[in-house]
Amino acid sequence: MAIKVGRGATAPPFMVMDVIAAANARQASLHPDAPGVIRMEVGQPGTGAPEGAVEAAMRALRTRQPMGYTEAFGRQSLRARIAEHYRQWYGLEVPASRIAVTAGASGAFPLAFLAAFDPGDRIALASPFYPPYVNILSALGMQPVIVETGLDTRFQPNVAMLDRLDPRPHGLIVASPSNPCGTMLHPGELAAIARWCDANGVRLISDEIYHGIQYDQPLATAGAASAHAVVVNSFSKYFSMTGWRIGWMVLPEDLVRPVECMAQNMFICAPHVSQIAAEAAFDCHAELAENVAHYRRSRDHLLRILPRAGFDRLSPAEGAFYLYADVSGRSNDSAAFCARMLTETSVAASPGVDFDRTRGNRFVRFSYCAAYADIAEATSRLAGWR
Ligand SMILES: Cc1ncc(COP(=O)(O)O)c(C=O)c1O
């Protein structure tokens, strides 16, 4: 007799992970003296956690303190430090009581979605998008409503697009700077979207995980524009602490207690030692600014050289460490295109199919968080490749 499997079992893979596996296999197949694979498919900083964060973790471990569970929302001192961060970066007063420390932004999404929405609810988001938004929503029985965006709006949604949604969605997810495009909602645009959400009873979820890695645009948090928005952030990107699995949310008052109850049941707490390290990371801005300076240098180099290598339709690289390239002039099958690029140049990049299920076959995402020397080498390999 067949035994039932749940809806979660139909969640599609996060395909970038498969591309990473292909790049690993390619690297393993190369002669040790051959030029190695350049990793432009991964979305994680090549740098480790900042020194002050590592020191704080080591100090805490050396004292042999038990490192037991913390409160579900995290150590009080970390929550207070995050509140202070909002004061310093955005001039925004957020009480520490509204801050929930989570197991990365990934740990925040199911909590936010379950607290804010019910199965069957419609949640809008721009495509191209970070694939887990759609995959998690679907696993939870919620309906993603895809709003196609293009270069004309820097691959970001706007109020006119949202106004056309009929029926109105229950929620909206935005990401600025975004993955895969590296584009931003400028402060006025984000505020207009937040106002539209409030006026239309739509819960805004703002993924701000790439804040801190922006180049020329000013930064705004959705928390400043709406008291109803859920802000998701993380120590994975600007703070360069991906594997420490630590992030946070700024919650609206009405979701604080529901999210806390769910976090107690689902996760108990974020990793304790990572919470200690994360608190210290707020004192490491000088080191982190150097990382951002490297990204900027790589970005400038790519924007100069990639068009000469035939990648001439690029998203404006305003933040994060991604460039989204329209390769339709060269291929209509970005997965095959990336596979050929990996085989012939040993440069790994991600096909757009993960980020956009209807148009992604025409796009490739280049990530430039590797060392500058690697990025420069990648561009010289691509320059001669057709
Ligand atoms: C837009 C976006 N949101 C969330 C995440 C998940 O990050 P975390 O490591 O904090 O779980 C990523 C990771 O790449 C991302 O690109």
The ligand as a Gaussian input file, in Angstrom:
#p B3LYP/6-31G(d) Opt

LIG

0 1
 C       18.518000      37.046000      -0.973000
 C       18.958000      36.024000       0.025000
 N       18.211000      35.847000       1.123000
 C       18.541000      34.918000       2.035000
 C       19.659000      34.111000       1.896000
 C       19.961000      33.073000       2.953000
 O       20.978000      33.508000       3.781000
 P       21.352000      32.875000       5.177000
 O       22.753000      32.372000       5.034000
 O       21.304000      34.007000       6.156000
 O       20.403000      31.806000       5.497000
 C       20.481000      34.275000       0.764000
 C       21.667000      33.432000       0.575000
 O       22.308000      33.416000      -0.451000
 C       20.109000      35.259000      -0.185000
 O       20.839000      35.466000      -1.290000

